Amino acid sequence: MQTIKAAVCHEFGKPLVIEEIQLAAPKSGEVEVRIDAVAVCHSDISFWQGGFGGALPAVYGHEAAGTVTAVGDNVWGIKEGDSVCVTLIRACGHCTTCGSGQPTICETPYDGTKGPISTMDGKPILQAMASGSFAEKVVVDQSQICVIPDDIGKDVASLISCGVITGVGAAALAADIRVGQDVVVIGAGGVGLNAIQGAVIAGARRIVAVDMLDEKLEVAKEFGATDVVSAKSEKPWNEVKKILGRGADAVLVAVGVDAVYTQAPRYLAWGGKVVAVGMPHGDKVATYSPIIMANMGQGMVGSKMGNVVVKRDIPWIVDLYRQGRLKLDELISNRYSLDQINEAIESTKSGAARRNVIVMR
C-alpha cells in the first residue's frame, strides 16, 4: 500500500476533505496512473449531492489525464511513462454489449467499495465511477485507459476523458446525424458545446443551441451553432421550428434536468429522435405523449459517454484537435489546485463555467 492525498466525501453535500488515503498496487490487468489533471463534471456534483446514491466515504472524479507509474501483469499496449486519458468506461470485453461493440454499457458490474482505495486504518472507500480521480493517483482497469501523445497538455487531455467524448460521441455516434440534417442541442455547457462540435463534424445543416443564459448562447456560436434560442422564451420549440422550417431531426439534451426531457420531444420533426445525454438525479422523471411519438415515428435513445470505443475514438478526437478542427483549450474556464476543489465545485454548480480543471502540479 502507498499513501496518497485525495478529496474525500464523508457526507453528501458537505465540502470534500483533502486527506491521506491508501492506494493498493495494480493487480492483473490494472494500471496505476499519477493524475496530472482532472476536470469537474456535473456527474461528480450529482454524486456528491447524493443524487446518484452510493456508499460513503467516497472519492469522486472521473474526467482525468496523467502519467502511467506502474502496470500489473497482463496489461497490453500500456507502459510506465505513457501519457494517458483515464475514463470511467470499465469494460469486461466479454459480455453481450462489449462483444457487440458497446463498451460504455458493459453489463459486468463493478463494486467500487472493493476497489484499490481505503482509509488509513484500512476501511473501504468507494472508488466512484470506477475511477476516483480527485486524487494524486488512481489504479484502474486497462480498459479505461487510452495512451495519448506526450505533447498534448494534460489539462486539455482530461476534458477528452468525459465531456468531449460524451458530447462529440452523442452527436456523431449515438444520434447518427447524417449530412444535411438539422440538430438542436439543449444546454450550452461543456458537454453541449462538444455536442455542437460533433454535429458540425457529422455534417449537420443547421445546429440550434438552446440555453437559459445569453452569454452561453454567444459562446455556442463560437463552437459551431448556426442559430441560438433562449430557453427563457415561453415556447422555445416554436422559435426553433421557425428557424428550421420544421422540427429537428435530432434533439440532444445536454443538461440533467427532468423538465427539459419533458419538453425535448416538442422540438422534433417527423421521424426525429431525442438523444438523452444529461443525467438528472435518480428520483426525477419526465413525461411524453406516446401517441404523438408513435404517430410521428419519433424515438428516444440513451447516450452514455457518447457510445464511444475508448481506444478507437479518443485517438480520433486527439487527431481532430491537433488538426485544429476541434476546440479544446477554449473549453477550460478556470484551473484550480486539489486544495481548491470545493471552490471549483461551487463555480461549476453556478452553471457559468464550461469546464473547471484541477491541475495537480
C-alpha positions in Angstrom: 0.0 0.0 0.0 1.1 3.5 -0.7 -0.2 6.8 0.8 -1.7 9.5 -1.5 -3.8 12.6 -1.0 -7.4 12.6 -2.2 -10.6 14.8 -1.9 -12.9 12.6 0.2 -16.6 12.9 0.6 -17.8 11.9 4.1 -21.3 13.4 3.9 -23.4 14.2 0.8 -23.4 17.9 0.0 -20.7 18.8 2.5 -17.3 20.1 1.5 -14.8 17.5 0.3 -11.9 16.9 2.7 -8.3 16.7 1.5 -6.8 13.8 3.4 -4.3 10.9 3.1 -5.7 7.6 2.0 -4.2 4.2 1.0 -3.8 3.0 -2.6 -3.2 -0.6 -3.4 -0.8 -1.7 -6.1 -2.2 -2.6 -9.5 -3.4 -6.2 -9.9 -3.5 -8.2 -13.1 -5.0 -6.1 -15.9 -4.7 -2.9 -13.9 -2.8 0.3 -14.4 -1.6 2.9 -11.8 -1.7 6.5 -13.1 -0.4 9.7 -11.5 -3.1 12.2 -12.0 -1.9 15.4 -13.6 -5.3 17.0 -14.3 -8.9 16.2 -13.6 -11.9 18.2 -14.6 -15.0 18.7 -12.5 -18.1 17.2 -14.3 -21.7 17.7 -13.3 -21.9 13.9 -12.7 -19.3 14.3 -9.9 -21.5 17.0 -8.4 -24.6 14.9 -8.7 -22.8 12.0 -6.8 -21.5 14.5 -4.2 -25.1 15.8 -3.7 -26.3 12.3 -3.2 -28.4 12.3 -6.4 -27.0 9.1 -7.7 -26.7 7.3 -4.3 -23.6 5.3 -3.5 -21.6 4.4 -0.4 -19.6 6.8 1.8 -16.9 7.7 2.3 -16.1 8.2 -1.4 -13.7 9.7 -3.8 -15.3 11.2 -7.0 -13.7 12.4 -10.2 -13.6 10.6 -13.5 -12.5 13.1 -16.2 -8.7 12.8 -15.9 -5.4 12.6 -17.6 -2.0 11.6 -16.3 1.1 9.5 -16.5 1.4 5.8 -16.0 3.5 5.0 -12.9 3.0 1.2 -12.7 1.3 -1.7 -14.6 0.1 -5.0 -13.4 0.5 -8.3 -15.1 -1.3 -9.0 -18.4 -1.5 -5.3 -19.5 -1.1 -4.8 -23.2 -0.1 -1.6 -25.1 0.5 0.5 -21.9 3.8 1.0 -20.2 5.3 3.2 -17.4 5.8 6.8 -18.5 3.0 6.8 -21.0 0.7 9.9 -21.1 -2.9 8.7 -20.9 -6.5 9.6 -20.6 -8.3 8.0 -17.7 -12.0 7.3 -18.3 -14.8 5.7 -16.3 -15.5 3.2 -19.1 -14.6 0.0 -17.4 -15.4 -2.8 -19.9 -15.0 -6.5 -19.3 -14.7 -7.3 -23.1 -16.8 -10.5 -22.7 -20.4 -9.6 -22.0 -23.0 -9.2 -24.8 -22.8 -5.4 -25.0 -19.0 -5.4 -25.0 -19.0 -8.1 -27.7 -21.3 -6.1 -29.8 -19.1 -3.0 -29.7 -20.8 -1.1 -26.9 -18.3 -1.0 -24.1 -19.8 2.1 -22.5 -22.8 0.0 -21.4 -20.8 -3.1 -20.2 -23.1 -5.4 -18.3 -20.5 -6.6 -15.8 -20.9 -4.8 -12.5 -18.1 -3.2 -10.6 -18.2 -2.8 -6.8 -16.3 0.4 -6.1 -16.3 -0.3 -2.4 -13.9 -3.3 -3.1 -11.6 -1.2 -5.2 -8.0 -0.1 -4.6 -8.5 2.7 -2.1 -9.1 2.6 1.7 -8.8 4.8 4.7 -5.5 4.9 6.6 -6.9 2.4 9.1 -7.9 0.0 6.3 -11.6 0.7 5.9 -13.1 0.8 2.4 -13.6 4.0 0.4 -15.9 4.0 -2.6 -13.9 4.4 -5.8 -16.8 6.2 -7.6 -17.4 5.6 -11.2 -14.6 3.0 -11.2 -12.1 5.9 -11.2 -11.9 8.1 -8.1 -9.7 10.7 -9.8 -9.9 13.5 -7.3 -6.7 12.1 -6.0 -2.9 12.2 -6.7 -3.0 8.7 -8.1 -5.5 6.1 -9.3 -5.5 2.4 -10.1 -7.9 1.4 -12.8 -8.6 -1.4 -15.3 -6.6 -1.2 -18.5 -9.9 -0.9 -20.5 -10.3 2.6 -19.0 -7.0 3.9 -20.4 -6.0 5.3 -23.7 -2.5 6.3 -24.5 -2.2 9.8 -25.9 0.7 11.8 -27.4 3.1 13.4 -24.9 2.7 16.9 -26.4 -1.0 17.2 -25.5 -1.4 19.2 -22.3 -2.9 17.1 -19.5 -5.4 19.8 -18.6 -6.8 19.7 -22.2 -6.5 15.9 -22.3 -8.5 15.5 -19.1 -11.5 17.0 -20.9 -11.4 14.3 -23.6 -11.9 11.6 -20.9 -15.6 12.5 -20.4 -17.0 15.9 -21.6 -15.6 15.8 -25.1 -16.3 12.1 -25.9 -19.7 12.4 -24.3 -20.7 15.4 -26.4 -19.0 14.7 -29.7 -20.0 11.0 -29.5 -23.6 11.8 -28.7 -23.9 13.7 -32.0 -21.6 11.8 -34.3 -22.3 8.3 -32.9 -25.4 8.0 -30.8 -27.5 10.4 -32.8 -26.1 9.1 -36.0 -26.5 12.5 -37.6 -26.4 12.4 -41.4 -25.2 15.1 -43.7 -27.8 17.9 -44.1 -29.9 17.1 -41.1 -31.0 19.6 -38.5 -29.9 19.4 -34.9 -31.0 21.1 -31.6 -28.6 21.0 -28.6 -30.3 21.9 -25.3 -27.7 23.1 -22.9 -24.6 25.0 -23.9 -22.3 23.9 -21.1 -19.2 21.8 -21.5 -21.0 18.7 -22.9 -23.4 20.8 -25.0 -20.6 22.7 -26.7 -18.9 19.4 -27.6 -22.3 18.1 -28.9 -22.4 21.2 -31.2 -18.9 20.4 -32.4 -19.9 16.8 -33.0 -22.8 17.9 -35.1 -20.5 20.1 -37.2 -18.2 17.2 -37.7 -21.1 15.0 -38.7 -22.2 17.5 -41.4 -25.4 18.9 -39.9 -27.1 21.7 -41.9 -28.4 23.8 -39.0 -27.4 23.5 -35.4 -29.6 25.4 -32.9 -28.3 25.9 -29.4 -30.9 26.4 -26.6 -29.9 27.7 -23.2 -31.1 29.9 -20.3 -28.0 32.1 -20.3 -27.4 34.6 -23.2 -23.7 34.6 -22.6 -23.6 30.8 -23.1 -25.5 31.1 -26.3 -22.9 33.5 -27.7 -20.2 31.0 -26.8 -22.2 28.3 -28.6 -21.9 30.3 -31.8 -18.1 30.2 -31.4 -18.3 26.4 -31.2 -20.4 26.0 -34.4 -24.0 26.7 -33.6 -25.7 28.3 -36.6 -28.6 29.7 -34.6 -29.4 30.2 -30.9 -32.7 30.4 -29.0 -33.3 31.4 -25.4 -34.8 28.8 -23.2 -36.4 31.6 -21.3 -38.9 32.0 -24.2 -42.4 30.8 -23.5 -42.3 28.1 -26.2 -38.7 27.9 -27.5 -39.5 24.9 -29.6 -41.8 27.1 -31.8 -38.9 29.5 -32.4 -36.7 26.6 -33.4 -39.3 25.4 -35.9 -39.4 28.8 -37.5 -35.7 28.8 -37.9 -35.6 25.2 -39.4 -38.8 25.3 -41.3 -39.8 22.1 -39.5 -38.7 20.3 -36.4 -35.3 18.9 -35.7 -34.0 15.5 -36.9 -32.2 15.1 -33.6 -32.5 16.9 -30.2 -29.6 16.3 -27.9 -30.4 17.0 -24.3 -27.1 18.0 -22.7 -28.4 19.0 -19.3 -29.5 16.8 -16.4 -32.9 18.5 -15.9 -36.1 16.4 -15.9 -38.3 19.3 -17.1 -36.1 19.6 -20.2 -36.6 16.0 -21.1 -40.4 16.6 -20.9 -40.1 19.4 -23.4 -37.5 17.9 -25.7 -39.9 15.9 -28.0 -41.7 19.2 -28.9 -38.6 20.2 -30.9 -38.7 17.1 -33.1 -39.6 16.8 -36.7 -41.5 13.7 -38.0 -39.1 10.8 -37.7 -36.8 12.7 -35.4 -35.3 11.4 -32.1 -34.3 12.7 -28.7 -30.8 11.8 -27.6 -30.6 11.5 -23.8 -27.2 12.7 -22.7 -27.6 14.7 -19.4 -28.4 12.7 -16.3 -30.9 14.1 -13.8 -30.9 12.8 -10.2 -32.2 9.3 -9.8 -35.6 10.3 -8.4 -36.5 12.6 -11.3 -38.9 11.6 -14.1 -40.1 13.1 -17.3 -43.3 12.6 -19.3 -44.1 12.5 -23.0 -47.0 11.6 -25.3 -46.6 8.0 -26.6 -49.3 8.5 -29.3 -47.6 11.5 -30.8 -44.2 9.8 -30.8 -45.7 6.7 -32.3 -47.8 8.5 -34.9 -44.8 10.7 -36.0 -42.3 7.9 -36.0 -40.2 9.6 -33.3 -38.0 8.0 -30.8 -35.6 8.4 -27.9 -32.2 6.9 -27.4 -29.8 7.0 -24.4 -26.2 8.0 -25.0 -23.7 7.0 -22.2 -20.3 8.5 -22.7 -21.2 9.2 -26.4 -21.3 5.5 -27.2 -17.6 5.6 -27.8 -15.0 2.9 -28.0 -12.1 4.3 -25.9 -9.1 3.1 -27.9 -10.7 3.8 -31.2 -12.3 7.2 -30.6 -10.0 9.0 -28.3 -7.2 8.9 -30.9 -9.7 10.2 -33.4 -10.6 13.1 -31.2 -7.0 13.9 -30.4 -6.2 14.0 -34.1 -9.1 16.4 -34.8 -7.7 18.6 -32.1 -4.2 18.6 -33.5 -5.6 19.4 -36.9 -7.4 22.5 -35.4 -10.8 21.0 -36.2 -11.9 20.6 -32.6 -11.8 23.3 -29.9 -10.5 22.0 -26.6 -8.3 24.8 -25.0 -11.3 27.1 -25.2 -13.4 24.8 -23.1 -11.4 25.4 -19.9 -12.8 28.2 -17.8 -10.6 28.0 -14.7 -7.7 26.0 -13.2 -7.5 25.1 -9.6 -5.3 23.1 -7.2 -6.5 20.0 -5.4 -6.8 22.1 -2.2 -9.2 24.4 -4.1 -11.6 21.6 -5.2 -14.5 22.9 -3.3 -14.2 26.3 -5.0 -14.1 24.5 -8.3 -17.3 22.6 -7.5 -19.1 25.8 -6.4 -18.0 27.5 -9.7 -19.2 24.5 -11.7 -22.6 24.4 -9.8 -23.2 28.1 -10.9 -23.6 26.9 -14.5 -21.3 29.7 -15.8 -18.2 27.6 -16.3 -17.6 25.5 -19.4 -15.1 23.2 -17.5 -13.1 23.7 -14.4 -9.9 21.7 -14.2 -8.0 20.6 -11.1 -4.2 20.7 -12.0 -2.1 18.6 -9.7 1.2 20.2 -10.5 
